[in-house]
Amino acid sequence: MRTLHTPGVSFEWHDAALPAIGPLRTDIAGFVGIAERGPLHKPAKIQSRTQFTSVFGDAIPQAFLAYSVEGFFANGGDTCWVVRVADPDSATTATLDIVDAYGARLLGIAAGSPGSWGNGIVVSWIHDQSQILSLTLHYPDGTQQLIRDPWGVALRNVPNDVQLERNSLPSTMQFPLIELSRPDHGTYSSNRVAVSAGQGLLVGGTDGLNTLSSKHFTGQGAPDGISWGLVALEEARDVSIVAVPDFMPTPHVLPQYTAPPPCDCGTLDQPEPLLQISQTPPEYPPAFTPEQIVILQQALIGHCEKMRYRIALLDPLDNLTPDDAVATRDSFKYTNHAALYYPWVLVEDPLLLSGIVRAIPPSGIVAGIYARSDLQIGVHKPPANAIADGVLDVRVQIDPVVHGSLNDSNVNVIRSFPGRGIRVYGARTVAYDATWRYVNVRRLVLMIEKAIDQNSQWIVFEPNNTRLQREMDRVVRAYLESLFRAGMLDGSTSDDAYVVKCDESLNPPEVIDAGQIICQIGVQPPYPAEFVVIKIGKTQDALNILQESGAESG
């Protein structure tokens, strides 16, 4: 800044720095499926397996969502968004009202989210006449929560001169897995227990799965102003990878249940035994037919195309033959926003005895491999030849001949290699168009499109002249140069890796008069070395070994 000596008003003109285009995350996944508990049809950001369990609960026999999210984090995933689906018209929340001797409610208790999981919450309390001094919540997983003086002054005889303070209290108090309601607020429950009983059981929770239908996954047919399933996932704008493992039917497997140990009556300080929880069979969603599953997966692809910058990970039906897997891919060959992985994989099942495995769709594990590859190297790296951590075996063993046939049909194979583990051994989209054959190429271009789209909004309503064209050219060129220097574009020089053109030849007066500015961009993505050929020949003196690598052209 220049030094001023004369009092008065002075002006200094300078050009504001234009925003540069920065890198974007491409590793964030989105999952839509069935969970034990958690918010319905609202995306929740999850950054660890522990956080998923605390919000959505443990694995359940009716769904694959928990297994898929577990596979995502086990294989290197860092962040995902999860949407729990159920029929909101039939899913109910377990509740309990504690009442005094006259039947008036002292405290309303409700599970934090709909589902039968809340029926397993046992509540015990300490009271003094008609006042509740403390609550102890006993959750189905064995954990406990103590809440002292659960409503403070709201449960006491507050004098009239401080009535304003009582009314200023919130009507409900939210805890991670429970909600408490004031005596004069909230919905009253038909499940009522006298305060003198000392303990009670939340009841009335249902999962809303018996009436679950395809519209709850796709979001089509939801009431105005309400989002379901994939439509709700649109709120998570940073998602790049989408999987819906619960399109697939689940086997009716009951979880292992261990009865609680009997009380030791010889111990003087033994607490009063808790109420016994009745075990009811879980609700199962209706199994979709293969034709319905194709329609649902097409809706998933439509979601990714609508959101523009997402790719769908498609699961085949369980135990398909290779020919059936090819037929499945043929149902989606006109999109470049999806990839199909075959076969299902076997993982340990926490619901059953130790050593028992369960077959699950591979999409969650593949999403984790995508994320791991993006975080460690970059989106330009094909997410293939990567070990699938946590996978014990594959559902169908594939030999090299069948693998070649599946690969030619753009079906990505998960194979077991002796001494090398279980690996995802394919990186192709389902696209019929050879331009978008490879997953890394499609995702790299999607990332470039999104970055330029999000970071060029400053251009709107700027003076449309040659200066704006030069600035647009400079900003885009700087971004592509950063990608080239990071090894994300192919070519020995920048001129080989990308081209940017934004000048008078693309923006003649008639284009400017229409309020438009055109910038032409071309990039050279790195194609995978999908086939490696080693030629061995004998020269006059020794063996000569020549190694070649490359991918199919086109």
N, C-alpha and C positions, 0 to 999 in steps of 0.2 A: 504494500500500500504506500502511495506517495505521501510525502510530508506536506501538510497544509500550513500556510502562514497567514493568509488573509481570511478574516471571519466571513462567513456567508455559506451559501449552498453550492456544493460542487457535485458533479456527476462523474462516475467511473463506469465505463462499459466493459463488459467482459462476456465471453461465451461460456454458458453453463456446460459442464461436462455431461456428455450424453451417456446414458446407462449402457454398460457392457453386458453382453450375454454370458451368463455364468453356467456352470454345470448343473444338471438335474439328476435327482435320484431316480433310478429305474428299478430298484430292488424291492420296492414296497408292494406287498401282495394284498389282495382282498379275498376273503372267504365268506361264503353264504351257506348256512347249514343249520342243522338241528343241534341244540345244546341242552344241557341239564337245567341251566338257569341263565339269568342275565337279561338285559333289556331286549325287548322284542322289536325287531325291524328298526333298530337304531345302530348305526356303525359305531363300534368301540375300537379305539386304538390300543393295540396289544404289542408289547415289546419284550415279552419273555413267556416261557411256558408257565412259570409261577403266576404271572399276572393273568394269563388266560384261565387258569384253574380258579383263581380268586374271583374272577368276574363271571365266567361261564360254567364253572364246575368241572367235574371229572368226566372221563369217558363213560358213555352210556351205550347199552346194546342196540339202541334204535338208530344210531347215527355214526357217521365216519368223521364228523367235523373235528372232534378232539384229537383223533389219531392223525388227521391231516395237518393240523396246526402243530402238533408234536413233531411230525416229520419235517415241517417247515423250519422250525427252530433247530432241530437236531442236525440239519444239513446246512446251517449257516445263515438262515434268515434272521433279520434284525428287527423288522417292523412289519406289522400287518394290521389290516382292519377286518373286523369280524362282525357279521350281521346274523343274529339268531332269528330263525323263522319258526313260526307256528301259526295256527289259526287264532287270531286275537279274539274272535267271537266265542271260542270255546275254551281258551286258556284262562284259568282262574288262579287267584292268589290265595294261599293258605292264610287264615286269619284266626285270631283269638281275642275276645273281650274279657277283661277282668272287671267284675261287677261287685258292688257292695251288697249288704244284706237286703236292701230294698230293690235290687236289680238295676240300679243306676251304674253306668259305666264309669270306672275309675281310669282305665287305660285301654286303648286299642292297640293291638299288636298285629302286624302283617309281615309276611315274607317280603323281601326286597324286590322280588320279581315273580311272575307267574310260574307255575309248575308244581308237579307233585313232590319235588324235592322239599318244599316248605312243610309238607305234612310230617316230616321227620324232625322238626324243631320242637324240642321240649323246653318249656319255660318254668322256672321255679323262682319264687320271690319271698322276700321277707317283708312283713307288713306290721303296722301298728294301728289297730282299730281299722279305720277306713283309708289309711295312707299306705302307699307302697314305698318302702324305704330303699329297696334294691331289687334288681332283676338279674338272673343268671340264665343265659341262653345256651342250650346244649344243642349243637348242630349235628347233622347226620354224619359228618366226617370225624366226629370225636372231639372237635375243638369246642371251647367254651368262651363266652363273653360275659363279663360282669359290667352292669350299668348301675352305678349308685345314684340314688335320688333321681329316678328317671325323668321326672318332669319338674323338679324344683318347686318353685312357688305355685305352679299351675295345679299341683295336687294337694295343696294345703289350703287352709281356711284363710284366704287373703281378706283383710279388712276392706270395707267399702272405699276408704280414702285412698287406697292404692289399686283400685279396680282397673285403672288405665294401664298399670304395669302388667296386670294379668292378661288383659286383652291384647297387649302388644307382643305377647309371646307368639312364636310361630305355631301354626295349627298342627304341624307334624315335625318329627325329628328323624332325619335320615342317618342310618348307619350302613356299613357295607352290605349286610345281608338282611337287614330288618328295618322296619319303619314303625315308629310309635306315633299314636294319634292322641290329641288332647281329649278330655272327657266330652267337650262340647263341639268337637269337630270330627270330620271324617265319616266314613261309611261304617255303620254299625254291623257287627257280625252276628250271625245266628249261632255261632259257637261261643257260648258264654260260660265262664267258670267263676264261682264265688271266690272272693279274695281270701276267705278263710281256708280254702283248699290248699293253698301254698304252692301248687304247681298245676300246669295245664299243657295241652298239646295243640299246636296249630293244625288245623284240618281244612279241607275244602279246596286244596290246590290241585289243578289238573294241567296237563302238558299241552293240550290243544293239538295233539298229533293225529287222533282218530279221524278228524275232519280236515286234515291238511290237504291242500290241493296244489296244482301247478301254479295257480295265480299268486299264491303266497311266496313262491320263489321268484317269479318273473316280475311281480308287481302290477301286472295287468288286471284291471277290474277292481283296484283298490278304491275306497271312497275318496271323494275330492279332498285334497289337502293332506292326504295320508299316503305315505310311501311304504311299500313292502319290498322285501327281498333285494333283488338287483337294483331296483329303482332307489331304494334307501342307500345302497352302496355308492350311488352317484355323488352323494354328499362328500365322500372321501376323495378329494380331487387329486391327491398325490399317488393313487394306486396305479400300478403299471401291469400287474399280473393278477388274473382273476381265476379262481377255481371254485367249483360247486360240487364237492364230492358226494353230497347227499341226494343228488339226482338218482344215485344208484340204490337199488333195494338192499335192505339189510336182513341177514338171517335172524330168526327169532331165537336169540340166545339169552337165557336168564343169567344175571350176574351171580357170582358166588356170594352167599350170605352166611356170616358167622354170628351165632347167637351170643348175646352178652353174657359174661360169666355170672354165676349166682352170687348173691350177697353173702359175705362172711358174717354170720350173725354173732360169732364169738368176739368180734371186734367192737369195743364199746363206742368208739368214735365213728362207726360206720354211718355214712349219711343215709338218709331215707332213699330207698330205691326209686329211680325215675320211672315214669310211665312207660309201658311197653309200646313200641311203635308197630302197628300192623303193617305187614308187607303185602302190598298189592301188586299185581302184575303190571309191568310198564305198558304204556300206550305205544302202539306202533303205527307209523304213517302208512297209508295205502301204498302198495308197491306200484310204481309206474311201469307201464308196458314198454317194450323196446321202441315202439313207435312214438310213445309219449316222451321217452327220454331223448330221442332225436329232436323232437320239437323243442324241448327244454334247452338242449344244448345249442340249438339254433337261436333261441332267445338269448342265451349267454353270449354267443358271437355277436348278435345284434346289439347287445349292451356295449361290448367292446368297440364295435364300429361307431356307435353313437358317441361314445366318450372319446373316440378318435385315437387315443394314445395308449390303449390297453390291448393286451393279448390274452386269449382264453386258453387255458390248459384243459383239454378234453380227456375224459376217462372213457374207456370202452366198458362194455358189460363184463362181468366176471367170467373167467374160464372160457373165453371165446377161442375159436380156432384162428390161426393166422388169416385164413380166407375171410372169416367173418370180420376180423379187424380191418382188412382192406375194404370190405363193403361198408364198414362204419365210416372210414375216412372218405369214401366216395360221396357220402351224404353232405360233406362240408367243403368240397374241393374248390368252390368258387369264392372262398374268402381267404384273405391273407392275414387275418387277425386271430388265428388259432393254430394250435399244435396238438397232435394226438399221441399219447404214450401207451404202450402195450408191453407186457400184460400187467395184471395186478401184482402186488407184492405182499409178502408175509412178514408180519411184525409181531412182537410180543403183545399179548393181550392182558392188560391189568385186571380185566373183569373176571378172568378165569384162573385156574390153578397155574402155578409156576411151570413154565415150559410149554404152555399151550400158545399157539400162534393164531393170528387172525389175518385173513386176506382183506386188504383195503385197496381202494383206488390209488393210483400213484401220483395224482395231481399235486397233493400237498408236499410230498417229498421232492418232486420236480421243481415246484415253486421255490423251495429252499435252495436247491442247486442253482437255479437262476440267480437268486439273491446272492449266494456265495460267490458265484462267478463275477457278478456285477461289482460287488464290493472289493474283491481281491484284485481283479484285473480290469474289468470294464464291460460295458454292454456289447462291445464289439467282439468279445470272445464268445465263440459258440459254447453254450452250456451243455457240453457232452464230454464223453470219456471221463466222467466224474463219478466217484464212489458214492453210492446211496447209503449214507450212514443210518443205522438203526434198522436196516432191512436184513432179514435173515435168509430169505430165498425169494424166488419169483414163482408165480403161480403156474406159468407155462415155460418149460425149457425150450430155448430157441437155438437151433444150430446155424452155422454160417450160411448154408444154402437158403433156408427160410428167412434168415435175417436179410439177405440180399434182396429177396423178393419183397419183403416188407419195406425195406429202405427205398426201393424203386417206386413204391406206392406211397411214399411220404408218411409212413407210419414209423415213429421213433420207438426203438426197441430197448427194453431194459433186460440186460443179460447177466448171467452168472459166468464169470471167467475163473477157472481154477487158478488159485494163487493170486488173483487180482481183485477178488471181491465182486459185489453186485454193482454194475455200472449202467448209467444212462448212456446208451450208445447210438444216439441220433440227435440231430439238431435241425430238423426240417419242419416247416409249416405244412398245413394241409393244402396249400394253395395249388391250384392247377397252373397258374401263371408262373413260369420258371423264374421271372424277375424277383419274385419274393419267396423263393424256394427255401432259404435258410433263415432260421429263427434270429440269429444274431444280426443279419442284414436288415431284416424287417424292423427289429427293435431299435437298432441304431438309427435308422431313418426316422422312426417315430420319435425318438428322443430329440433329434435335430429339429424336426418339425415343431415339436412342443416348445423347445427352448426358444426358437425364433419367434413363434407365435406369442409366447408369454412376455418376451423381452423386447418386442417391437411395438407394443401398444402406444408408446410415446409418439409414434409417427402420426396417429390419427389427429386431424385438424391442424397439422403443421403446414406452413406454406409449401405448396407442391411445386417445387422448382428444382433446378439442377443441383443446388446445394443439398437439398433433402436426399436426392438420389445418391450423391457422393457420400453422405453420412450413412445412409442405409448400406451402401456397398462396403464402407469401412467397418461398420459394426459387425456385419455378417462375416466378412472376410477374417476379422480378428478372431471370431468364435471358431470358425472352421480351421484356422491356423492352430489354435490351441488344441483342437481334436487331433490334428495331424501330428503335432509334436508329442502328443500323448500316445501315439501309435494306434489311434482309433480309425484312421483312414489309410488306405493303401496308396502306394506310389513312392517313387524315389525322391520326388520334389513336390513342393506345394502345388505347382501347376499340374502335376499328375494326379494329385489327391483331390482337388476340388476346383471349381470354377464359380465365380460370382460375376454377374452382369446386371447392372442397374444404371442405364444411361439413356440418352435421348432416342436411341434406336428402338428401345423397348417402351419408351414413354413419349410418343409423339404428342403434338398439341391436342389431338382428339381424345387421347387417354387422359391427359391432364385435365381437359375440360370436363371429363366425366368424373373427376374427383378421385382418380385411381393412380396408384403407383405400382409398377411391376418390377419385381426383382427376380431374376432367373438364377437358380442355384443348382449345381451338379456336384455330386460327391462320388468317390470311388471307395466303397466299403471293402473291408478285408474278407474275402471268401475263405471258407474253411478248407484245410487240407484233408478232405474227406477220404481220399484214396491215396495210399502210399505204395509205390511200386519200387521194388529193389531188383535191379537187373544184374545178373551174375553171368559173366562170360570169361572164357579162358584166353589170355593173351599168350604170346610165345614164351614168356618167362614166368608168369604168375596169373592168379585169378584177379579179375578186375570187377569191382563192385560199384555200381552206379545207383544211387537212390534218387527217386523222383517223387514228388508229391504234388497234389492238386485236387481241385474240385471240378465237378461237371461245369461246363460253360453254360451260359444262358442266364 
